């Protein structure tokens, strides 16, 4: 019986995903650039918060701690330093 319930949940999720994707594509008016940058209408605080959340997620925090423990300080520090350089270059250009 549990297999049927899981199947119904998965099919429902897929249908919901298709409906949301279809509605979103109509709202974006077929412009992938507008979709990716939100029409250049996001406030700076919101964008900064999103970028900070991406760089401080559990995977990078635990991964860096593991790298530092296994290989030394600079192997763990290279990822945040590289991320900072990439974010600066992305914002500059």
Secondary structure, 3 states (H helix, E strand, C coil): CHHHHHHHHHHHHHHHHHHHHHHHHHHHCCCHHHHHHHHHCCCHHHHHHHHHHHHCCHHHHHHHHHHHHHHCHHHHHHHHHHHHHHHHHHHHC
